[in-house]
Amino acid sequence: MRIHHVALRTVDLERLERFYAGVLGLRVVRRDYARGSVWLALGLGPDAAAAVLMLERAAPGEPPIPWGSKELVAFAVDDLGPWRARVAVEAETAHTLYFRDPDGRRVAVSTYPL
């Protein structure tokens, strides 16, 4: 079994896309603002997507991410060094930097071996 996709809901789709595509550098593979979704490749190679991160517009009244939530999505990286200048580090360990996306969701980059 492997992950097919992870979906993150948001009231501001364009802002969340700017974070995941712009700051984290994930490649947009599908964008449909009319339907309220942006798909970002999670995987290796310029044409491959081992999985997809789906950003989806939240429905009116859908609850926001709880403040201080420890729910987490972590991305594997080769080196933590460059990330310190790209994100507002909230906490760190020897292998992982933790920060928040614009909706307050906890995100990490990690070199910890699987």
VENJO-V272005 format. One record per residue. N is the residue number from 1. RES is the residue in three letters. SS is DSSP state (alpha for helix, beta for strand, coil for the rest). PSI is psi in degrees with one decimal (* if undefined). OMEGA is omega in radians with two decimals (none if undefined). Layout:
# VENJO-V272005
N_RES_SS_PSI_OMEGA, N_RES_SS_PSI_OMEGA
This chain:
# VENJO-V272005
1_MET_coil_145.4_3.07, 2_ARG_coil_165.1_3.12, 3_ILE_coil_131.1_3.05, 4_HIS_coil_-52.9_3.07, 5_HIS_beta_159.0_3.01, 6_VAL_beta_132.8_-3.12, 7_ALA_beta_129.2_3.07, 8_LEU_beta_127.5_-3.10, 9_ARG_beta_146.6_-3.09, 10_THR_beta_152.1_3.03, 11_VAL_coil_-17.3_-3.11, 12_ASP_coil_84.0_-3.06, 13_LEU_alpha_-44.1_-3.11, 14_GLU_alpha_-40.8_3.12, 15_ARG_alpha_-43.4_-3.14, 16_LEU_alpha_-35.9_3.05, 17_GLU_alpha_-44.0_3.13, 18_ARG_alpha_-36.6_3.13, 19_PHE_alpha_-55.2_-3.05, 20_TYR_alpha_-35.8_3.10, 21_ALA_alpha_-45.1_-3.07, 22_GLY_alpha_-55.8_-3.08, 23_VAL_alpha_-48.7_-3.10, 24_LEU_coil_-18.3_3.06, 25_GLY_coil_19.0_3.09, 26_LEU_coil_143.5_-3.06, 27_ARG_coil_127.6_3.08, 28_VAL_beta_126.5_3.09, 29_VAL_beta_-18.0_3.07, 30_ARG_beta_135.8_3.11, 31_ARG_beta_124.1_3.11, 32_ASP_beta_82.8_-3.12, 33_TYR_coil_-32.7_-3.13, 34_ALA_coil_-38.9_3.11, 35_ARG_coil_-7.2_3.07, 36_GLY_coil_41.9_3.10, 37_SER_beta_148.5_3.01, 38_VAL_beta_131.6_3.11, 39_TRP_beta_133.5_-3.14, 40_LEU_beta_136.4_-3.11, 41_ALA_beta_134.8_2.98, 42_LEU_beta_102.8_-3.13, 43_GLY_coil_-168.4_-3.05, 44_LEU_coil_148.6_3.04, 45_GLY_coil_153.1_-3.09, 46_PRO_coil_-25.3_-3.10, 47_ASP_coil_-5.0_-3.05, 48_ALA_coil_151.9_2.99, 49_ALA_coil_104.8_3.12, 50_ALA_coil_-28.7_3.09, 51_ALA_beta_172.7_-3.10, 52_VAL_beta_136.8_2.96, 53_LEU_beta_114.6_-3.14, 54_MET_beta_122.1_3.01, 55_LEU_beta_126.0_-3.05, 56_GLU_beta_139.1_3.10, 57_ARG_beta_129.3_3.13, 58_ALA_coil_150.1_3.07, 59_ALA_coil_151.8_3.07, 60_PRO_coil_133.9_3.12, 61_GLY_coil_-4.9_3.11, 62_GLU_coil_135.2_-3.07, 63_PRO_coil_146.6_3.11, 64_PRO_coil_174.2_3.04, 65_ILE_coil_128.4_-3.14, 66_PRO_coil_136.2_3.13, 67_TRP_coil_134.4_3.10, 68_GLY_coil_8.6_-3.13, 69_SER_coil_141.9_3.07, 70_LYS_coil_4.5_3.00, 71_GLU_coil_146.9_-2.97, 72_LEU_beta_141.6_2.87, 73_VAL_beta_125.9_-3.07, 74_ALA_beta_138.3_-3.13, 75_PHE_beta_138.3_3.10, 76_ALA_beta_133.3_3.07, 77_VAL_coil_163.8_-3.14, 78_ASP_coil_-27.5_-3.02, 79_ASP_coil_129.4_3.13, 80_LEU_coil_-24.6_-3.03, 81_GLY_alpha_-57.1_-3.09, 82_PRO_alpha_-22.3_-3.06, 83_TRP_alpha_-25.9_-3.13, 84_ARG_alpha_-32.5_3.14, 85_ALA_alpha_-13.5_-3.06, 86_ARG_coil_-22.6_-3.05, 87_VAL_coil_160.6_3.06, 88_ALA_coil_96.6_-3.06, 89_VAL_coil_126.3_3.13, 90_GLU_coil_-35.6_-3.14, 91_ALA_beta_161.3_3.09, 92_GLU_beta_156.7_2.99, 93_THR_coil_-175.3_-3.14, 94_ALA_coil_-27.8_-3.05, 95_HIS_coil_-7.0_-2.97, 96_THR_beta_138.2_2.99, 97_LEU_beta_133.5_3.14, 98_TYR_beta_139.2_3.14, 99_PHE_beta_-178.4_-3.10, 100_ARG_beta_144.7_3.00, 101_ASP_coil_174.9_-3.08, 102_PRO_coil_-21.3_3.10, 103_ASP_coil_-3.2_-3.13, 104_GLY_coil_4.7_3.13, 105_ARG_coil_138.1_3.12, 106_ARG_beta_129.7_-3.10, 107_VAL_beta_152.8_3.10, 108_ALA_beta_156.6_2.89, 109_VAL_beta_138.0_-2.99, 110_SER_beta_142.7_3.04, 111_THR_coil_6.0_-3.08, 112_TYR_coil_128.9_-3.11, 113_PRO_coil_140.4_3.11, 114_LEU_coil_*_none
